[in-house]
């Protein structure tokens, strides 16, 4: 491992709490593999400043760090160990193509993980090459920035470096290394790993560490493990509601892709709804629809049950009593999610108060959208702008009348409600056909023009003016028929 102290003005402030506070069971010291011709392709200036790095100090030594050819002072690269249920089947996993640089302490005193993705073979690579193709890394950069701009918790991309070497997937593609930032990379699968391959003490050590990272106010509480689980459940309930409110489909909600922090993570086969259909699946590997758009809250509950199982020894000395407590928690998750979903739907339709009949009002709109194959994003934006949604008919017009009466029942005008609606109903999302076009041009033609235009648009999703019209138009049926996304591994 090459440690460079050059360009200290860049702002590195790295610590290593994960490897200092957890047993070696949870990680493997792992050096990234050298790349021959690293070139900095993208750098997220805004994010860099937020975490205390200075974009004006970028030079070749910094590019070398983002490529994994060198590491800054304070780094001690390692790969995390974790397990997970993948499509319902438990397996040992771990960082098969990623190394953690360390934890950057931001100017605000926040601790965030810095990780290189696509940095080469690790002990957990399971026969893979440990590398990443440029296209999927560009997708992660774009989608994570879009979610962040939409106000949805997500890990974010700091930089992409091209390696100058090919990777071999369905086709030969240019290689890349992505640097991503997250509140942490602790997963449900990390707890499953500790429970399966470690001891109760290892689970306790992990839970204590997770509490220190994400819920420090619970650290001294006698029932901290139970309250910690409820915090995780709350974060995930809100995240699921957030995803559904903007039509996001993660695509591969395995337990190793559910974070303790409540952040969205790993953007392989993710996509966004065009026309509303809760059964929508785009992922090529989700052949049974396990992770369909409308299933995501149920899968979140299933995943959280797996987390709860690992905490049984920490919840109560009597196993039966612990199980009874956790079963009650899991029953409460559905109500928690429903509460967040209803609150979000009220905001999307300009409502501030909770009233009987709201759920029926919302469901009727969604049913109309499904039956008429109405575009999810544009329907809500049209209602926000006071225009008539596409495919509008007498049934929708009747619904609009009742919805507007519901607004007025709060003593507010429709115009006032629509002003609020435009702050939560995006005009622009990363339309799947545009994402594919942008990635194709970037990878096949070495042309990032469309990528940058789309990135700029999704970073201001609620702006209603100055948007290229094609960025708000649904795709043709020719595109949507048979469209699939891929993991990129």
C-alpha positions as CSV (number, residue, x, y, z in Angstrom):
1,X,0.0,0.0,0.0
2,X,1.4,3.4,-1.0
3,X,0.6,6.2,1.4
4,X,0.9,9.7,0.0
5,X,1.0,12.8,2.1
6,X,1.2,15.0,-1.0
7,X,-1.6,17.6,-1.4
8,X,-2.5,17.6,2.3
9,X,-4.4,20.8,1.5
10,X,-7.0,18.7,-0.2
11,X,-8.6,18.2,3.3
12,X,-8.2,14.5,4.2
13,X,-9.3,13.9,7.8
14,X,-9.5,10.1,8.0
15,X,-10.2,7.9,11.0
16,X,-10.7,4.2,11.3
17,X,-13.4,3.4,14.0
18,X,-14.7,0.3,12.2
19,X,-11.5,-1.6,12.4
20,X,-10.5,-0.2,15.7
21,X,-13.7,-0.9,17.5
22,X,-14.9,-4.2,15.9
23,X,-13.3,-7.7,16.0
24,X,-11.3,-8.8,13.0
25,X,-14.2,-11.1,12.1
26,X,-15.8,-8.1,10.4
27,X,-13.1,-7.1,8.0
28,X,-10.1,-8.1,6.0
29,X,-7.2,-5.7,5.4
30,X,-7.2,-5.4,1.6
31,X,-5.0,-3.4,-0.7
32,X,-6.5,-2.1,-3.9
33,X,-5.0,-3.3,-7.1
34,X,-3.0,-0.8,-9.3
35,X,-4.5,0.4,-12.5
36,X,-2.3,1.4,-15.4
37,X,-3.8,4.6,-16.8
38,X,-6.1,6.3,-14.4
39,X,-8.0,9.4,-15.5
40,X,-10.4,11.4,-13.5
41,X,-13.7,11.4,-15.4
42,X,-16.1,12.9,-12.8
43,X,-15.7,14.8,-9.6
44,X,-18.5,15.9,-7.3
45,X,-17.4,19.4,-6.2
46,X,-20.5,20.0,-4.1
47,X,-20.2,16.8,-2.2
48,X,-16.5,17.3,-1.8
49,X,-16.9,20.6,-0.1
50,X,-19.6,19.2,2.2
51,X,-17.2,16.6,3.5
52,X,-14.3,19.0,3.8
53,X,-12.3,18.4,0.6
54,X,-11.1,21.2,-1.6
55,X,-11.8,20.7,-5.4
56,X,-9.2,23.4,-6.2
57,X,-6.5,21.1,-4.9
58,X,-7.2,18.3,-7.4
59,X,-4.1,17.0,-9.1
60,X,-2.6,13.7,-10.3
61,X,-1.9,12.5,-6.7
62,X,-5.6,12.8,-5.9
63,X,-6.5,10.9,-9.1
64,X,-4.2,8.2,-8.0
65,X,-6.0,7.9,-4.7
66,X,-9.4,7.7,-6.4
67,X,-8.0,4.9,-8.6
68,X,-6.7,2.9,-5.7
69,X,-3.0,3.4,-6.7
70,X,-2.2,5.4,-3.5
71,X,-3.9,6.2,-0.3
72,X,-4.0,9.4,1.8
73,X,-2.5,9.7,5.3
74,X,-4.8,8.0,7.8
75,X,-6.1,5.4,5.3
76,X,-6.0,1.7,6.1
77,X,-7.9,0.0,3.3
78,X,-10.1,-3.0,4.2
79,X,-13.0,-4.9,2.8
80,X,-16.1,-5.5,5.0
81,X,-17.5,-9.0,5.7
82,X,-21.2,-9.5,5.6
83,X,-23.7,-12.1,4.5
84,X,-27.2,-11.8,3.1
85,X,-30.4,-13.3,1.8
86,X,-30.3,-12.9,-2.0
87,X,-33.7,-13.5,-3.4
88,X,-34.6,-15.3,-0.2
89,X,-31.5,-17.6,-0.1
90,X,-28.9,-17.1,2.6
91,X,-25.2,-16.8,1.5
92,X,-21.8,-15.5,2.6
93,X,-20.9,-12.3,0.7
94,X,-18.6,-9.5,1.7
95,X,-17.0,-6.7,-0.4
96,X,-16.1,-8.6,-3.5
97,X,-14.9,-5.5,-5.4
98,X,-14.6,-2.7,-2.9
99,X,-12.2,-1.4,-0.3
100,X,-12.9,1.2,2.4
101,X,-10.4,4.0,2.6
102,X,-11.6,5.1,6.0
103,X,-14.0,7.5,7.6
104,X,-13.8,11.2,6.7
105,X,-14.6,13.6,9.5
106,X,-16.5,16.5,7.9
107,X,-16.2,20.1,9.0
108,X,-19.5,19.7,10.8
109,X,-18.1,16.8,12.8
110,X,-20.0,14.1,10.9
111,X,-18.4,10.7,10.2
112,X,-18.8,9.3,6.7
113,X,-17.4,6.3,4.9
114,X,-15.2,6.7,1.9
115,X,-15.2,3.5,-0.3
116,X,-13.6,2.6,-3.6
117,X,-15.9,0.4,-5.8
118,X,-14.3,-1.6,-8.6
119,X,-10.8,-1.5,-6.9
120,X,-9.9,-5.1,-7.6
121,X,-10.0,-8.6,-6.1
122,X,-10.6,-9.1,-2.4
123,X,-10.9,-12.2,-0.2
124,X,-14.7,-12.0,-0.8
125,X,-14.6,-11.8,-4.6
126,X,-15.9,-15.4,-5.1
127,X,-14.2,-15.9,-8.4
128,X,-15.0,-12.4,-9.7
129,X,-12.5,-10.0,-11.1
130,X,-13.2,-7.3,-8.5
131,X,-13.5,-4.6,-11.2
132,X,-16.4,-2.4,-12.3
133,X,-17.5,-1.3,-15.7
134,X,-17.9,2.3,-16.5
135,X,-21.6,2.2,-17.4
136,X,-22.9,0.9,-14.0
137,X,-20.6,3.4,-12.2
138,X,-22.1,6.2,-14.2
139,X,-25.6,4.9,-13.4
140,X,-24.8,4.9,-9.7
141,X,-23.4,8.5,-9.9
142,X,-26.5,9.7,-11.7
143,X,-29.1,7.9,-9.7
144,X,-27.6,8.6,-6.3
145,X,-27.4,12.3,-7.1
146,X,-31.0,12.3,-8.3
147,X,-32.3,10.6,-5.1
148,X,-30.3,13.1,-3.0
149,X,-31.8,16.0,-4.9
150,X,-35.3,14.5,-4.3
151,X,-34.6,14.5,-0.6
152,X,-34.2,10.8,-0.3
153,X,-31.3,9.4,1.8
154,X,-28.7,7.7,-0.4
155,X,-25.0,7.0,-0.6
156,X,-23.5,9.5,-3.0
157,X,-20.7,9.4,-5.6
158,X,-17.7,11.5,-5.1
159,X,-15.6,10.6,-8.1
160,X,-15.2,8.3,-11.1
161,X,-11.8,7.4,-12.4
162,X,-11.4,5.4,-15.6
163,X,-8.8,2.7,-15.4
164,X,-7.7,2.4,-19.0
165,X,-8.3,-1.4,-18.9
166,X,-11.3,-3.4,-20.1
167,X,-13.7,-5.5,-18.0
168,X,-15.5,-8.4,-19.4
169,X,-19.3,-8.7,-18.8
170,X,-22.0,-9.4,-21.4
171,X,-19.6,-7.4,-23.6
172,X,-16.1,-5.9,-23.3
173,X,-16.5,-2.5,-21.5
174,X,-14.1,0.2,-20.2
175,X,-13.2,-0.2,-16.5
176,X,-13.8,2.4,-13.8
177,X,-13.4,2.9,-10.1
178,X,-16.1,4.9,-8.2
179,X,-15.6,6.6,-4.9
180,X,-18.7,6.7,-2.8
181,X,-19.7,8.4,0.4
182,X,-22.2,6.9,2.9
183,X,-23.2,7.5,6.5
184,X,-22.0,3.9,6.9
185,X,-21.9,0.7,5.0
186,X,-23.5,-1.3,7.9
187,X,-26.2,-3.6,6.5
188,X,-28.8,-6.1,7.7
189,X,-26.4,-8.6,6.2
190,X,-23.6,-7.5,8.5
191,X,-25.7,-8.5,11.5
192,X,-26.6,-11.8,9.7
193,X,-23.0,-12.5,9.2
194,X,-22.2,-11.8,12.9
195,X,-25.0,-14.1,14.0
196,X,-24.1,-16.9,11.6
197,X,-20.3,-16.9,11.7
198,X,-19.6,-15.2,15.0
199,X,-20.9,-15.3,18.6
200,X,-23.5,-13.4,20.6
201,X,-20.7,-11.2,21.8
202,X,-19.8,-10.4,18.2
203,X,-23.5,-9.4,17.5
204,X,-23.4,-7.3,20.6
205,X,-20.1,-5.6,19.6
206,X,-21.6,-4.8,16.2
207,X,-24.9,-3.5,17.6
208,X,-23.0,-1.3,20.1
209,X,-20.9,0.1,17.2
210,X,-23.9,0.7,15.0
211,X,-25.6,2.6,17.9
212,X,-22.5,4.7,18.4
213,X,-22.5,5.6,14.7
214,X,-26.2,6.2,14.1
215,X,-28.1,6.4,17.4
216,X,-25.6,7.6,20.0
217,X,-28.3,8.9,22.3
218,X,-29.3,5.3,22.9
219,X,-25.7,4.2,24.0
220,X,-26.4,4.2,27.7
221,X,-30.0,3.1,27.7
222,X,-30.7,-0.3,29.2
223,X,-33.1,-1.3,26.4
224,X,-30.8,0.2,23.7
225,X,-30.9,-2.9,21.4
226,X,-34.6,-3.0,21.2
227,X,-34.9,0.8,20.7
228,X,-32.1,0.6,18.1
229,X,-34.1,-1.9,16.1
230,X,-37.1,0.3,16.2
231,X,-35.0,3.2,14.9
232,X,-33.8,1.1,12.0
233,X,-37.4,0.1,11.3
234,X,-38.5,3.7,11.4
235,X,-35.8,4.8,8.9
236,X,-36.6,2.0,6.6
237,X,-40.4,2.6,6.7
238,X,-39.8,6.2,5.7
239,X,-37.3,5.2,3.0
240,X,-39.8,2.7,1.5
241,X,-42.5,5.4,1.4
242,X,-40.1,7.9,-0.1
243,X,-39.2,5.4,-2.9
244,X,-42.9,4.8,-3.7
245,X,-43.7,8.5,-3.7
246,X,-41.3,9.1,-6.6
247,X,-41.7,5.8,-8.4
248,X,-38.3,4.4,-7.6
249,X,-37.6,0.6,-8.0
250,X,-34.4,-0.5,-6.3
251,X,-34.5,-3.8,-8.2
252,X,-32.4,-6.0,-5.8
253,X,-33.5,-5.6,-2.2
254,X,-31.4,-8.4,-0.7
255,X,-30.6,-8.0,2.9
256,X,-27.0,-7.0,2.1
257,X,-28.5,-4.0,0.3
258,X,-30.5,-2.7,3.2
259,X,-28.6,-0.3,5.4
260,X,-28.8,0.3,9.1
261,X,-28.6,4.1,8.4
262,X,-31.7,4.1,6.2
263,X,-29.8,5.1,3.1
264,X,-30.4,3.8,-0.4
265,X,-27.4,1.8,-1.5
266,X,-26.2,-0.1,-4.6
267,X,-27.9,1.0,-7.8
268,X,-27.4,-1.9,-10.1
269,X,-30.8,-2.8,-11.7
270,X,-32.6,0.2,-10.3
271,X,-35.1,2.2,-12.4
272,X,-38.1,4.5,-12.2
273,X,-41.7,3.9,-13.1
274,X,-43.0,5.4,-16.3
275,X,-46.7,4.5,-16.4
276,X,-48.0,3.4,-13.0
277,X,-48.2,-0.3,-12.3
278,X,-47.3,-1.7,-8.9
279,X,-46.2,-5.0,-10.4
280,X,-43.5,-3.3,-12.4
281,X,-40.1,-5.1,-12.5
282,X,-37.2,-4.1,-14.7
283,X,-34.3,-6.2,-13.2
284,X,-33.3,-9.1,-15.5
285,X,-32.5,-11.3,-12.5
286,X,-35.9,-10.7,-10.7
287,X,-37.8,-13.3,-12.7
288,X,-40.5,-13.8,-10.1
289,X,-41.2,-10.2,-9.3
290,X,-40.0,-10.5,-5.7
291,X,-38.7,-6.9,-5.8
292,X,-41.4,-5.3,-7.9
293,X,-42.3,-1.7,-7.2
294,X,-45.3,-2.4,-5.0
295,X,-43.6,-5.3,-3.1
296,X,-40.8,-3.1,-1.7
297,X,-42.5,-2.3,1.6
298,X,-43.3,-6.0,2.2
299,X,-39.7,-7.0,1.4
300,X,-38.4,-4.3,3.7
301,X,-40.5,-5.9,6.5
302,X,-39.1,-9.4,5.6
303,X,-35.6,-8.0,5.7
304,X,-36.1,-6.3,9.0
305,X,-37.4,-9.6,10.4
306,X,-34.0,-11.1,9.5
307,X,-32.3,-8.3,11.4
308,X,-34.6,-8.8,14.4
309,X,-33.7,-12.5,14.5
310,X,-30.0,-11.6,15.0
311,X,-30.9,-9.4,18.0
312,X,-32.9,-12.0,19.9
313,X,-30.0,-12.8,22.4
314,X,-29.7,-9.0,23.1
315,X,-33.3,-8.2,23.6
316,X,-34.1,-10.5,26.5
317,X,-32.5,-13.3,28.5
318,X,-35.6,-15.4,27.9
319,X,-35.7,-16.3,24.2
320,X,-39.4,-16.8,24.1
321,X,-40.0,-13.4,25.6
322,X,-37.5,-11.8,23.2
323,X,-39.4,-13.3,20.2
324,X,-42.7,-12.1,21.5
325,X,-41.4,-8.5,21.8
326,X,-39.9,-8.6,18.3
327,X,-43.1,-10.1,16.8
328,X,-45.0,-7.1,18.1
329,X,-42.4,-4.8,16.6
330,X,-42.8,-6.4,13.2
331,X,-46.6,-6.1,13.3
332,X,-46.1,-2.4,13.9
333,X,-43.9,-1.9,10.8
334,X,-46.9,-2.1,8.4
335,X,-48.7,0.7,10.3
336,X,-45.5,2.7,10.5
337,X,-44.9,2.4,6.8
338,X,-48.6,3.2,6.0
339,X,-48.4,6.4,8.1
340,X,-45.4,7.6,6.2
341,X,-47.0,6.7,2.9
342,X,-50.2,8.5,3.7
343,X,-48.3,11.6,4.9
344,X,-46.3,11.7,1.7
345,X,-49.4,11.3,-0.4
346,X,-51.0,14.2,1.3
347,X,-48.0,16.3,0.5
348,X,-48.1,15.2,-3.1
349,X,-51.7,16.3,-3.3
350,X,-51.4,19.5,-1.4
351,X,-53.1,18.4,1.8
352,X,-51.9,19.4,5.3
353,X,-54.5,17.7,7.5
354,X,-55.3,14.0,8.1
355,X,-59.0,13.2,7.4
356,X,-61.1,10.1,7.0
357,X,-61.3,9.0,3.4
358,X,-57.8,10.2,2.4
359,X,-56.6,6.7,1.8
360,X,-59.6,6.0,-0.5
361,X,-59.0,9.3,-2.4
362,X,-55.3,8.4,-3.0
363,X,-56.1,4.8,-4.0
364,X,-58.7,5.9,-6.5
365,X,-56.2,8.1,-8.3
366,X,-53.6,5.3,-8.4
367,X,-56.2,2.9,-9.7
368,X,-57.2,5.3,-12.5
369,X,-53.5,5.7,-13.4
370,X,-52.9,2.0,-13.5
371,X,-56.0,1.3,-15.6
372,X,-55.1,4.1,-18.1
373,X,-51.4,3.5,-18.1
374,X,-50.9,7.1,-17.0
375,X,-47.4,8.4,-16.4
376,X,-46.7,8.4,-12.7
377,X,-44.4,11.5,-12.5
378,X,-46.3,13.6,-15.1
379,X,-49.7,12.9,-13.6
380,X,-48.7,14.4,-10.3
381,X,-46.8,17.2,-11.9
382,X,-49.8,18.1,-14.0
383,X,-52.0,18.2,-11.0
384,X,-49.4,20.5,-9.4
385,X,-49.3,22.8,-12.3
386,X,-53.1,23.0,-12.7
387,X,-53.0,21.3,-16.1
388,X,-55.0,18.3,-17.3
389,X,-53.2,15.0,-17.0
390,X,-52.9,12.9,-20.2
391,X,-55.6,10.4,-20.7
392,X,-58.0,12.5,-18.5
393,X,-61.6,11.4,-18.8
394,X,-64.9,11.9,-16.9
395,X,-63.8,9.6,-14.1
396,X,-60.6,11.6,-13.5
397,X,-62.5,14.9,-13.8
398,X,-64.9,13.7,-11.1
399,X,-61.9,12.7,-8.9
400,X,-60.3,16.1,-9.4
401,X,-63.5,17.8,-8.3
402,X,-63.6,15.8,-5.1
403,X,-59.9,16.3,-4.5
404,X,-60.2,20.1,-4.9
405,X,-63.1,20.1,-2.4
406,X,-60.9,18.2,0.0
407,X,-58.3,20.9,-0.3
408,X,-60.9,23.6,0.3
409,X,-62.2,21.8,3.4
410,X,-58.9,22.8,5.0
411,X,-59.7,26.5,4.4
412,X,-57.0,26.7,1.7
413,X,-57.2,27.5,-2.0
414,X,-56.2,25.0,-4.8
415,X,-53.6,27.5,-6.0
416,X,-52.0,27.5,-2.5
417,X,-52.0,23.7,-2.4
418,X,-50.4,23.5,-5.9
419,X,-47.6,25.7,-4.8
420,X,-46.8,23.3,-2.1
421,X,-47.2,20.3,-4.5
422,X,-44.6,21.6,-6.8
423,X,-42.0,21.3,-4.1
424,X,-42.6,17.5,-3.7
425,X,-43.7,16.4,-7.2
426,X,-40.7,16.4,-9.5
427,X,-40.8,17.7,-13.0
428,X,-37.7,15.6,-13.9
429,X,-36.6,12.2,-12.9
430,X,-33.9,10.0,-14.5
431,X,-36.1,8.6,-17.2
432,X,-34.9,5.1,-18.0
433,X,-34.7,5.7,-21.7
434,X,-32.6,8.8,-21.2
435,X,-30.4,7.1,-18.7
436,X,-29.7,4.3,-21.1
437,X,-29.1,6.7,-24.0
438,X,-26.7,8.8,-21.8
439,X,-24.7,5.8,-20.7
440,X,-24.6,4.4,-24.2
441,X,-23.1,7.6,-25.6
442,X,-20.6,7.8,-22.7
443,X,-19.4,4.3,-23.0
444,X,-19.6,3.6,-26.7
445,X,-18.8,7.1,-28.1
446,X,-16.8,8.6,-25.2
447,X,-19.4,11.5,-25.2
448,X,-20.6,12.7,-21.8
449,X,-22.7,15.6,-23.2
450,X,-26.1,14.0,-22.6
451,X,-25.0,12.6,-19.2
452,X,-24.0,16.0,-18.0
453,X,-27.2,17.6,-19.3
454,X,-29.3,14.9,-17.5
455,X,-27.3,15.1,-14.3
456,X,-27.8,18.9,-14.2
457,X,-31.6,18.4,-14.7
458,X,-32.0,15.7,-12.0
459,X,-30.1,17.8,-9.6
460,X,-32.9,20.4,-9.8
461,X,-35.9,18.0,-10.0
462,X,-38.6,20.5,-8.9
463,X,-37.6,23.3,-11.4
464,X,-40.5,23.7,-13.8
465,X,-38.8,26.0,-16.3
466,X,-35.9,25.7,-18.6
467,X,-36.0,21.9,-18.8
468,X,-35.5,20.3,-22.3
469,X,-38.9,19.0,-23.2
470,X,-37.5,15.5,-24.0
471,X,-36.4,15.2,-20.3
472,X,-40.1,15.2,-19.2
473,X,-41.5,13.0,-21.9
474,X,-42.4,9.3,-21.3
475,X,-40.6,6.8,-23.5
476,X,-42.2,5.2,-26.5
477,X,-43.9,1.9,-26.1
478,X,-41.1,0.4,-28.2
479,X,-38.7,1.2,-25.4
480,X,-40.8,0.0,-22.5
481,X,-41.7,-3.3,-24.0
482,X,-39.1,-5.8,-22.7
483,X,-36.9,-3.1,-21.0
484,X,-34.5,-4.7,-18.5
485,X,-31.8,-3.5,-16.2
486,X,-28.7,-5.4,-15.1
487,X,-26.6,-5.6,-11.9
488,X,-23.3,-4.8,-13.6
489,X,-21.3,-7.2,-11.6
